[in-house]
């Protein structure tokens, strides 16, 4: 009787492990581009942006205290249609306009400077063309040259319409 239970237990463990392995394998076959955005740093974008690609850049300029920035992260940038369109047509970049660490972009070093309540990284000032408003999406061409600066919260539908006009 004990021997039968032992074999039943082994069989149960074997099937449980097989289900686990199959689950892991099926999850690995799904690419990141199917389910989420692959956010780049501004430094990573600077290395890619040489004009040798056909994708534009979407730079999400945010701050840690910005409530609407967080809403866009949770609702807009997790929308499956937005993810699909962005992953096919854009490199997506996150940039905290108030980061104190220097930022390297297109061979130039941008420093944080005291300004207002929290200070600002000078790259944020340059990207936003001096109009510090958050969230703001900055669109760049494949050479990292500005195409458009679009401030404000956007629903998934609004963002998709904006993206398709570029």
C-alpha positions, 0 to 999 in steps of 0.5 A: 500500500505504501509503495503504491502511494509512493508511485502515485506521489512520484507521478503527481510530482512529475506531472506538476513539474511538466506543467511548470516546464511547459508554462515557462517554455510557452511564456518564453516564446512570447516576445516582450514586444507582445506585452510591454514596451521596451523602455530605453534610457536617453543614453541608449537612445542616443547610441541608436539614433544615428539615422541608420534605422527607420524608427522614430523616437518617443520620449516620455518626459516625466517627473516623480511627483507628476500624478498624470505621468503615473496615470499614463504609465498605468493606463495608456502605456499598458494598452495593447494597441498602443504597445503594438503600434509603438513597438512596431514604429518607435523606440520608446524612451523614459526621461525624468526631467528632474534627474540629478544625475548627468545625462549624455545625449548626442555627445553632450553632457546635461547637468541638473540645475536648481530651478523652481522647487525641485530643479531640472536637468538641462536636457529636459529644458532642451527637449521641452523647448523651455516649456516645463510641463509634465507629462510631455511626449517629445517625438524625434526622428531617426537622427534624434532631431525634434519632430514635435513636442506634445504636452499633457495626459493622453488616453490610449485613443488620443495617443494612437491618433497622435502617433498615426499623424506623425 
